[in-house]
Amino acid sequence: MENVKYIRLLLEWGAYPVWLYDSEGGVIDTLLPEELRDNIELDMMFDDIQERYNALFINDEYEFSYIGFPTPEEEERFLVDLENAAKLAIEECGGKKEYKKALA
């Protein structure tokens, strides 16, 4: 059984954007908490966010570098979608977890 103290939304290349932490600040896993794992809509939202985030980088055998958003509008849409996913996750948890957001 999970002993999740807080959930952090953290964008890091190649990792699911929802990080679960225990009471000592240790990472439990990078996935939705137990009470949200059946929420396919929310999981799809975070999968899409992660896919779009990964696309902001070149990652091949020769380099790993940030290329950024193609347009300011796409960046704004991304941030709105991230905020909407965070709000939905908080609502679905019913305030049972503490959420922290961070962009890496």
N, CA, C and O atoms as CSV, one atom per row, in Angstrom:
chain,resi,resn,atom,element,x,y,z
A,1,MET,N,N,0.839,-1.190,0.000
A,1,MET,CA,C,0.000,0.000,0.000
A,1,MET,C,C,0.883,1.251,0.000
A,1,MET,O,O,1.918,1.301,0.664
A,2,GLU,N,N,0.460,2.228,-0.739
A,2,GLU,CA,C,1.215,3.487,-0.821
A,2,GLU,C,C,1.094,4.279,0.475
A,2,GLU,O,O,0.073,4.234,1.162
A,3,ASN,N,N,2.139,4.989,0.783
A,3,ASN,CA,C,2.111,5.918,1.905
A,3,ASN,C,C,2.506,7.282,1.351
A,3,ASN,O,O,3.541,7.838,1.717
A,4,VAL,N,N,1.663,7.815,0.460
A,4,VAL,CA,C,1.964,9.057,-0.233
A,4,VAL,C,C,1.667,10.250,0.668
A,4,VAL,O,O,0.541,10.429,1.132
A,5,LYS,N,N,2.685,11.055,0.907
A,5,LYS,CA,C,2.523,12.277,1.700
A,5,LYS,C,C,2.132,13.436,0.799
A,5,LYS,O,O,1.228,14.208,1.120
A,6,TYR,N,N,2.825,13.553,-0.340
A,6,TYR,CA,C,2.445,14.596,-1.278
A,6,TYR,C,C,2.759,14.174,-2.702
A,6,TYR,O,O,3.537,13.254,-2.951
A,7,ILE,N,N,2.127,14.881,-3.621
A,7,ILE,CA,C,2.276,14.631,-5.047
A,7,ILE,C,C,2.880,15.874,-5.664
A,7,ILE,O,O,2.452,16.995,-5.389
A,8,ARG,N,N,3.866,15.663,-6.491
A,8,ARG,CA,C,4.528,16.784,-7.151
A,8,ARG,C,C,4.371,16.625,-8.653
A,8,ARG,O,O,4.634,15.553,-9.199
A,9,LEU,N,N,3.948,17.671,-9.311
A,9,LEU,CA,C,3.898,17.671,-10.762
A,9,LEU,C,C,5.225,18.235,-11.239
A,9,LEU,O,O,5.502,19.425,-11.092
A,10,LEU,N,N,6.032,17.366,-11.807
A,10,LEU,CA,C,7.395,17.712,-12.187
A,10,LEU,C,C,7.651,17.237,-13.605
A,10,LEU,O,O,7.538,16.048,-13.904
A,11,LEU,N,N,7.992,18.166,-14.468
A,11,LEU,CA,C,8.295,17.822,-15.850
A,11,LEU,C,C,9.779,17.543,-15.992
A,11,LEU,O,O,10.625,18.412,-15.778
A,12,GLU,N,N,10.066,16.304,-16.359
A,12,GLU,CA,C,11.440,15.891,-16.577
A,12,GLU,C,C,11.422,14.971,-17.795
A,12,GLU,O,O,10.552,14.107,-17.903
A,13,TRP,N,N,12.360,15.144,-18.699
A,13,TRP,CA,C,12.351,14.372,-19.927
A,13,TRP,C,C,12.316,12.872,-19.620
A,13,TRP,O,O,13.108,12.365,-18.826
A,14,GLY,N,N,11.380,12.180,-20.269
A,14,GLY,CA,C,11.314,10.729,-20.171
A,14,GLY,C,C,10.645,10.167,-18.935
A,14,GLY,O,O,10.604,8.948,-18.769
A,15,ALA,N,N,10.118,11.011,-18.062
A,15,ALA,CA,C,9.478,10.533,-16.835
A,15,ALA,C,C,8.032,11.013,-16.779
A,15,ALA,O,O,7.724,12.133,-17.186
A,16,TYR,N,N,7.159,10.165,-16.278
A,16,TYR,CA,C,5.764,10.546,-16.087
A,16,TYR,C,C,5.728,11.786,-15.183
A,16,TYR,O,O,6.483,11.846,-14.212
A,17,PRO,N,N,4.880,12.767,-15.472
A,17,PRO,CA,C,4.933,14.051,-14.755
A,17,PRO,C,C,4.341,14.079,-13.344
A,17,PRO,O,O,4.360,15.123,-12.692
A,18,VAL,N,N,3.819,12.955,-12.870
A,18,VAL,CA,C,3.254,12.904,-11.518
A,18,VAL,C,C,4.195,12.083,-10.646
A,18,VAL,O,O,4.400,10.892,-10.880
A,19,TRP,N,N,4.764,12.742,-9.635
A,19,TRP,CA,C,5.736,12.114,-8.746
A,19,TRP,C,C,5.114,11.962,-7.361
A,19,TRP,O,O,4.558,12.917,-6.818
A,20,LEU,N,N,5.207,10.766,-6.792
A,20,LEU,CA,C,4.664,10.486,-5.471
A,20,LEU,C,C,5.803,10.440,-4.455
A,20,LEU,O,O,6.818,9.778,-4.670
A,21,TYR,N,N,5.617,11.155,-3.344
A,21,TYR,CA,C,6.647,11.248,-2.304
A,21,TYR,C,C,6.116,10.742,-0.972
A,21,TYR,O,O,4.931,10.882,-0.673
A,22,ASP,N,N,7.004,10.152,-0.173
A,22,ASP,CA,C,6.625,9.727,1.170
A,22,ASP,C,C,6.838,10.868,2.161
A,22,ASP,O,O,7.250,11.962,1.777
A,23,SER,N,N,6.561,10.614,3.416
A,23,SER,CA,C,6.629,11.662,4.439
A,23,SER,C,C,8.049,12.158,4.690
A,23,SER,O,O,8.232,13.229,5.268
A,24,GLU,N,N,9.050,11.403,4.268
A,24,GLU,CA,C,10.444,11.818,4.449
A,24,GLU,C,C,11.012,12.490,3.206
A,24,GLU,O,O,12.198,12.818,3.162
A,25,GLY,N,N,10.163,12.699,2.186
A,25,GLY,CA,C,10.601,13.354,0.967
A,25,GLY,C,C,11.212,12.434,-0.060
A,25,GLY,O,O,11.760,12.900,-1.058
A,26,GLY,N,N,11.128,11.124,0.164
A,26,GLY,CA,C,11.657,10.165,-0.794
A,26,GLY,C,C,10.648,9.869,-1.894
A,26,GLY,O,O,9.441,9.832,-1.652
A,27,VAL,N,N,11.150,9.662,-3.092
A,27,VAL,CA,C,10.276,9.342,-4.222
A,27,VAL,C,C,9.779,7.903,-4.081
A,27,VAL,O,O,10.567,6.970,-3.922
A,28,ILE,N,N,8.459,7.747,-4.142
A,28,ILE,CA,C,7.849,6.419,-4.134
A,28,ILE,C,C,7.779,5.885,-5.559
A,28,ILE,O,O,8.159,4.746,-5.831
A,29,ASP,N,N,7.285,6.729,-6.465
A,29,ASP,CA,C,7.142,6.321,-7.863
A,29,ASP,C,C,6.741,7.522,-8.704
A,29,ASP,O,O,6.478,8.600,-8.170
A,30,THR,N,N,6.693,7.338,-10.023
A,30,THR,CA,C,6.205,8.373,-10.925
A,30,THR,C,C,4.999,7.805,-11.648
A,30,THR,O,O,5.122,7.209,-12.718
A,31,LEU,N,N,3.840,7.996,-11.053
A,31,LEU,CA,C,2.568,7.555,-11.596
A,31,LEU,C,C,1.455,8.217,-10.803
A,31,LEU,O,O,1.706,8.932,-9.834
A,32,LEU,N,N,0.233,7.972,-11.223
A,32,LEU,CA,C,-0.894,8.526,-10.477
A,32,LEU,C,C,-1.037,7.798,-9.150
A,32,LEU,O,O,-0.729,6.609,-9.068
A,33,PRO,N,N,-1.502,8.489,-8.101
A,33,PRO,CA,C,-1.747,7.803,-6.833
A,33,PRO,C,C,-2.874,6.782,-6.999
A,33,PRO,O,O,-3.663,6.871,-7.939
A,34,GLU,N,N,-2.944,5.824,-6.094
A,34,GLU,CA,C,-3.906,4.723,-6.184
A,34,GLU,C,C,-5.322,5.183,-6.489
A,34,GLU,O,O,-6.000,4.592,-7.329
A,35,GLU,N,N,-5.770,6.224,-5.818
A,35,GLU,CA,C,-7.165,6.647,-5.968
A,35,GLU,C,C,-7.468,7.270,-7.334
A,35,GLU,O,O,-8.632,7.513,-7.655
A,36,LEU,N,N,-6.440,7.529,-8.133
A,36,LEU,CA,C,-6.648,8.119,-9.458
A,36,LEU,C,C,-6.291,7.183,-10.609
A,36,LEU,O,O,-6.474,7.552,-11.769
A,37,ARG,N,N,-5.797,6.006,-10.327
A,37,ARG,CA,C,-5.294,5.126,-11.386
A,37,ARG,C,C,-6.374,4.627,-12.335
A,37,ARG,O,O,-6.064,4.225,-13.457
A,38,ASP,N,N,-7.618,4.644,-11.916
A,38,ASP,CA,C,-8.707,4.237,-12.808
A,38,ASP,C,C,-9.228,5.387,-13.655
A,38,ASP,O,O,-10.111,5.193,-14.490
A,39,ASN,N,N,-8.693,6.571,-13.448
A,39,ASN,CA,C,-9.151,7.750,-14.184
A,39,ASN,C,C,-8.390,7.827,-15.511
A,39,ASN,O,O,-7.313,8.417,-15.593
A,40,ILE,N,N,-8.969,7.223,-16.538
A,40,ILE,CA,C,-8.322,7.146,-17.841
A,40,ILE,C,C,-8.132,8.525,-18.456
A,40,ILE,O,O,-7.108,8.795,-19.083
A,41,GLU,N,N,-9.128,9.405,-18.276
A,41,GLU,CA,C,-9.025,10.767,-18.828
A,41,GLU,C,C,-7.815,11.497,-18.259
A,41,GLU,O,O,-7.050,12.112,-19.002
A,42,LEU,N,N,-7.644,11.430,-16.953
A,42,LEU,CA,C,-6.531,12.115,-16.303
A,42,LEU,C,C,-5.196,11.510,-16.732
A,42,LEU,O,O,-4.240,12.239,-16.996
A,43,ASP,N,N,-5.128,10.193,-16.801
A,43,ASP,CA,C,-3.897,9.534,-17.232
A,43,ASP,C,C,-3.546,9.939,-18.661
A,43,ASP,O,O,-2.381,10.187,-18.972
A,44,MET,N,N,-4.557,10.005,-19.527
A,44,MET,CA,C,-4.315,10.424,-20.914
A,44,MET,C,C,-3.841,11.870,-20.979
A,44,MET,O,O,-2.995,12.208,-21.808
A,45,MET,N,N,-4.377,12.725,-20.112
A,45,MET,CA,C,-3.947,14.123,-20.078
A,45,MET,C,C,-2.464,14.215,-19.725
A,45,MET,O,O,-1.704,14.928,-20.381
A,46,PHE,N,N,-2.057,13.481,-18.674
A,46,PHE,CA,C,-0.659,13.522,-18.262
A,46,PHE,C,C,0.261,12.846,-19.289
A,46,PHE,O,O,1.391,13.290,-19.494
A,47,ASP,N,N,-0.216,11.781,-19.928
A,47,ASP,CA,C,0.577,11.158,-20.998
A,47,ASP,C,C,0.807,12.149,-22.139
A,47,ASP,O,O,1.917,12.256,-22.662
A,48,ASP,N,N,-0.251,12.875,-22.522
A,48,ASP,CA,C,-0.136,13.868,-23.588
A,48,ASP,C,C,0.828,14.995,-23.195
A,48,ASP,O,O,1.658,15.419,-23.999
A,49,ILE,N,N,0.710,15.462,-21.977
A,49,ILE,CA,C,1.604,16.523,-21.490
A,49,ILE,C,C,3.051,16.051,-21.546
A,49,ILE,O,O,3.936,16.790,-21.979
A,50,GLN,N,N,3.288,14.815,-21.105
A,50,GLN,CA,C,4.657,14.305,-21.113
A,50,GLN,C,C,5.180,14.136,-22.531
A,50,GLN,O,O,6.341,14.444,-22.802
A,51,GLU,N,N,4.351,13.658,-23.427
A,51,GLU,CA,C,4.767,13.500,-24.824
A,51,GLU,C,C,5.126,14.854,-25.439
A,51,GLU,O,O,6.130,14.976,-26.141
A,52,ARG,N,N,4.306,15.861,-25.173
A,52,ARG,CA,C,4.582,17.203,-25.695
A,52,ARG,C,C,5.842,17.788,-25.063
A,52,ARG,O,O,6.616,18.469,-25.737
A,53,TYR,N,N,6.050,17.529,-23.785
A,53,TYR,CA,C,7.250,18.014,-23.111
A,53,TYR,C,C,8.500,17.345,-23.704
A,53,TYR,O,O,9.491,18.018,-23.987
A,54,ASN,N,N,8.447,16.028,-23.888
A,54,ASN,CA,C,9.590,15.313,-24.460
A,54,ASN,C,C,9.945,15.855,-25.840
A,54,ASN,O,O,11.116,15.888,-26.215
A,55,ALA,N,N,8.927,16.283,-26.599
A,55,ALA,CA,C,9.148,16.803,-27.954
A,55,ALA,C,C,9.888,18.142,-27.954
A,55,ALA,O,O,10.306,18.616,-29.010
A,56,LEU,N,N,10.051,18.746,-26.795
A,56,LEU,CA,C,10.771,20.016,-26.696
A,56,LEU,C,C,12.287,19.829,-26.705
A,56,LEU,O,O,13.041,20.800,-26.625
A,57,PHE,N,N,12.723,18.586,-26.801
A,57,PHE,CA,C,14.149,18.272,-26.732
A,57,PHE,C,C,14.581,17.424,-27.920
A,57,PHE,O,O,13.800,16.649,-28.470
A,58,ILE,N,N,15.835,17.589,-28.300
A,58,ILE,CA,C,16.482,16.655,-29.219
A,58,ILE,C,C,17.178,15.641,-28.322
A,58,ILE,O,O,17.955,16.006,-27.440
A,59,ASN,N,N,16.894,14.379,-28.554
A,59,ASN,CA,C,17.530,13.331,-27.770
A,59,ASN,C,C,17.882,12.194,-28.720
A,59,ASN,O,O,17.045,11.355,-29.053
A,60,ASP,N,N,19.121,12.188,-29.141
A,60,ASP,CA,C,19.582,11.123,-30.014
A,60,ASP,C,C,20.970,10.682,-29.556
A,60,ASP,O,O,21.442,11.095,-28.497
A,61,GLU,N,N,21.605,9.857,-30.345
A,61,GLU,CA,C,22.909,9.342,-29.936
A,61,GLU,C,C,24.002,10.403,-29.910
A,61,GLU,O,O,25.087,10.164,-29.379
A,62,TYR,N,N,23.717,11.594,-30.490
A,62,TYR,CA,C,24.737,12.642,-30.562
A,62,TYR,C,C,24.515,13.810,-29.617
A,62,TYR,O,O,25.463,14.489,-29.224
A,63,GLU,N,N,23.250,14.041,-29.253
A,63,GLU,CA,C,23.007,15.198,-28.392
A,63,GLU,C,C,21.715,15.071,-27.603
A,63,GLU,O,O,20.800,14.330,-27.962
A,64,PHE,N,N,21.682,15.811,-26.535
A,64,PHE,CA,C,20.463,16.028,-25.768
A,64,PHE,C,C,20.406,17.527,-25.538
A,64,PHE,O,O,21.212,18.083,-24.791
A,65,SER,N,N,19.441,18.181,-26.190
A,65,SER,CA,C,19.356,19.632,-26.044
A,65,SER,C,C,17.903,20.090,-26.148
A,65,SER,O,O,17.054,19.436,-26.753
A,66,TYR,N,N,17.663,21.227,-25.539
A,66,TYR,CA,C,16.331,21.831,-25.520
A,66,TYR,C,C,16.121,22.631,-26.797
A,66,TYR,O,O,16.961,23.454,-27.161
A,67,ILE,N,N,14.997,22.390,-27.482
A,67,ILE,CA,C,14.687,23.175,-28.684
A,67,ILE,C,C,13.502,24.099,-28.470
A,67,ILE,O,O,13.329,25.063,-29.216
A,68,GLY,N,N,12.686,23.820,-27.465
A,68,GLY,CA,C,11.587,24.706,-27.114
A,68,GLY,C,C,10.329,24.518,-27.939
A,68,GLY,O,O,10.232,23.622,-28.777
A,69,PHE,N,N,9.380,25.382,-27.678
A,69,PHE,CA,C,8.090,25.349,-28.353
A,69,PHE,C,C,8.203,26.006,-29.724
A,69,PHE,O,O,8.945,26.974,-29.892
A,70,PRO,N,N,7.469,25.482,-30.701
A,70,PRO,CA,C,7.508,26.082,-32.043
A,70,PRO,C,C,6.940,27.499,-32.074
A,70,PRO,O,O,7.403,28.343,-32.841
A,71,THR,N,N,5.929,27.758,-31.231
A,71,THR,CA,C,5.305,29.083,-31.202
A,71,THR,C,C,4.937,29.445,-29.767
A,71,THR,O,O,4.775,28.561,-28.926
A,72,PRO,N,N,4.803,30.736,-29.485
A,72,PRO,CA,C,4.349,31.144,-28.155
A,72,PRO,C,C,2.935,30.631,-27.851
A,72,PRO,O,O,2.606,30.371,-26.694
A,73,GLU,N,N,2.112,30.488,-28.874
A,73,GLU,CA,C,0.750,29.990,-28.681
A,73,GLU,C,C,0.765,28.529,-28.221
A,73,GLU,O,O,-0.022,28.136,-27.360
A,74,GLU,N,N,1.651,27.742,-28.790
A,74,GLU,CA,C,1.750,26.344,-28.372
A,74,GLU,C,C,2.264,26.232,-26.938
A,74,GLU,O,O,1.846,25.351,-26.186
A,75,GLU,N,N,3.164,27.125,-26.574
A,75,GLU,CA,C,3.648,27.138,-25.190
A,75,GLU,C,C,2.506,27.494,-24.241
A,75,GLU,O,O,2.356,26.864,-23.194
A,76,GLU,N,N,1.713,28.480,-24.588
A,76,GLU,CA,C,0.587,28.887,-23.750
A,76,GLU,C,C,-0.434,27.755,-23.632
A,76,GLU,O,O,-0.949,27.495,-22.544
A,77,ARG,N,N,-0.730,27.077,-24.752
A,77,ARG,CA,C,-1.665,25.950,-24.734
A,77,ARG,C,C,-1.148,24.836,-23.823
A,77,ARG,O,O,-1.911,24.227,-23.074
A,78,PHE,N,N,0.141,24.584,-23.898
A,78,PHE,CA,C,0.762,23.558,-23.057
A,78,PHE,C,C,0.585,23.901,-21.582
A,78,PHE,O,O,0.190,23.051,-20.783
A,79,LEU,N,N,0.877,25.146,-21.226
A,79,LEU,CA,C,0.761,25.561,-19.824
A,79,LEU,C,C,-0.680,25.509,-19.331
A,79,LEU,O,O,-0.932,25.138,-18.184
A,80,VAL,N,N,-1.620,25.875,-20.184
A,80,VAL,CA,C,-3.045,25.790,-19.822
A,80,VAL,C,C,-3.438,24.327,-19.613
A,80,VAL,O,O,-4.125,24.003,-18.645
A,81,ASP,N,N,-3.008,23.448,-20.508
A,81,ASP,CA,C,-3.329,22.026,-20.378
A,81,ASP,C,C,-2.707,21.429,-19.118
A,81,ASP,O,O,-3.329,20.604,-18.450
A,82,LEU,N,N,-1.488,21.839,-18.794
A,82,LEU,CA,C,-0.837,21.378,-17.568
A,82,LEU,C,C,-1.623,21.835,-16.347
A,82,LEU,O,O,-1.851,21.053,-15.424
A,83,GLU,N,N,-2.031,23.085,-16.339
A,83,GLU,CA,C,-2.815,23.616,-15.219
A,83,GLU,C,C,-4.164,22.893,-15.104
A,83,GLU,O,O,-4.607,22.584,-13.997
A,84,ASN,N,N,-4.807,22.628,-16.225
A,84,ASN,CA,C,-6.087,21.918,-16.200
A,84,ASN,C,C,-5.942,20.497,-15.669
A,84,ASN,O,O,-6.788,20.030,-14.907
A,85,ALA,N,N,-4.879,19.811,-16.067
A,85,ALA,CA,C,-4.630,18.460,-15.562
A,85,ALA,C,C,-4.373,18.499,-14.054
A,85,ALA,O,O,-4.863,17.644,-13.316
A,86,ALA,N,N,-3.612,19.481,-13.602
A,86,ALA,CA,C,-3.337,19.614,-12.166
A,86,ALA,C,C,-4.627,19.869,-11.388
A,86,ALA,O,O,-4.853,19.265,-10.340
A,87,LYS,N,N,-5.465,20.758,-11.898
A,87,LYS,CA,C,-6.735,21.058,-11.218
A,87,LYS,C,C,-7.620,19.823,-11.141
A,87,LYS,O,O,-8.223,19.551,-10.102
A,88,LEU,N,N,-7.699,19.071,-12.242
A,88,LEU,CA,C,-8.515,17.863,-12.249
A,88,LEU,C,C,-7.981,16.838,-11.256
A,88,LEU,O,O,-8.760,16.207,-10.542
A,89,ALA,N,N,-6.672,16.665,-11.202
A,89,ALA,CA,C,-6.075,15.716,-10.258
A,89,ALA,C,C,-6.394,16.110,-8.829
A,89,ALA,O,O,-6.727,15.251,-8.012
A,90,ILE,N,N,-6.299,17.389,-8.514
A,90,ILE,CA,C,-6.592,17.871,-7.160
A,90,ILE,C,C,-8.066,17.647,-6.826
A,90,ILE,O,O,-8.396,17.203,-5.726
A,91,GLU,N,N,-8.951,17.955,-7.777
A,91,GLU,CA,C,-10.390,17.740,-7.563
A,91,GLU,C,C,-10.696,16.262,-7.340
A,91,GLU,O,O,-11.457,15.908,-6.441
A,92,GLU,N,N,-10.099,15.406,-8.162
A,92,GLU,CA,C,-10.374,13.976,-8.081
A,92,GLU,C,C,-9.850,13.368,-6.776
A,92,GLU,O,O,-10.402,12.381,-6.289
A,93,CYS,N,N,-8.800,13.943,-6.215
A,93,CYS,CA,C,-8.282,13.456,-4.930
A,93,CYS,C,C,-9.105,13.983,-3.759
A,93,CYS,O,O,-8.956,13.523,-2.627
A,94,GLY,N,N,-9.962,14.937,-4.036
A,94,GLY,CA,C,-10.809,15.474,-2.980
A,94,GLY,C,C,-10.038,16.134,-1.859
A,94,GLY,O,O,-10.483,16.137,-0.712
A,95,GLY,N,N,-8.882,16.696,-2.184
A,95,GLY,CA,C,-8.094,17.389,-1.173
A,95,GLY,C,C,-7.362,16.461,-0.221
A,95,GLY,O,O,-6.842,16.917,0.798
A,96,LYS,N,N,-7.307,15.159,-0.528
A,96,LYS,CA,C,-6.656,14.198,0.367
A,96,LYS,C,C,-5.138,14.223,0.269
A,96,LYS,O,O,-4.449,13.701,1.145
A,97,LYS,N,N,-4.614,14.825,-0.791
A,97,LYS,CA,C,-3.167,14.881,-0.992
A,97,LYS,C,C,-2.733,16.325,-1.152
A,97,LYS,O,O,-3.510,17.183,-1.569
A,98,GLU,N,N,-1.478,16.575,-0.815
A,98,GLU,CA,C,-0.896,17.889,-1.038
A,98,GLU,C,C,-0.185,17.848,-2.388
A,98,GLU,O,O,0.562,16.914,-2.681
A,99,TYR,N,N,-0.429,18.871,-3.203
A,99,TYR,CA,C,0.179,18.947,-4.531
A,99,TYR,C,C,1.208,20.052,-4.581
A,99,TYR,O,O,1.027,21.121,-3.998
A,100,LYS,N,N,2.287,19.779,-5.282
A,100,LYS,CA,C,3.318,20.773,-5.530
A,100,LYS,C,C,3.631,20.743,-7.011
A,100,LYS,O,O,3.710,19.670,-7.609
A,101,LYS,N,N,3.809,21.908,-7.607
A,101,LYS,CA,C,4.146,21.970,-9.035
A,101,LYS,C,C,5.563,22.465,-9.192
A,101,LYS,O,O,6.024,23.329,-8.446
A,102,ALA,N,N,6.247,21.907,-10.172
A,102,ALA,CA,C,7.598,22.344,-10.482
A,102,ALA,C,C,7.871,22.043,-11.941
A,102,ALA,O,O,7.447,21.008,-12.456
A,103,LEU,N,N,8.565,22.923,-12.597
A,103,LEU,CA,C,8.993,22.688,-13.959
A,103,LEU,C,C,10.493,22.502,-13.951
A,103,LEU,O,O,11.230,23.331,-13.418
A,104,ALA,N,N,10.945,21.402,-14.548
A,104,ALA,CA,C,12.384,21.126,-14.564
A,104,ALA,C,C,12.923,21.366,-15.953
A,104,ALA,O,O,14.118,21.193,-16.191
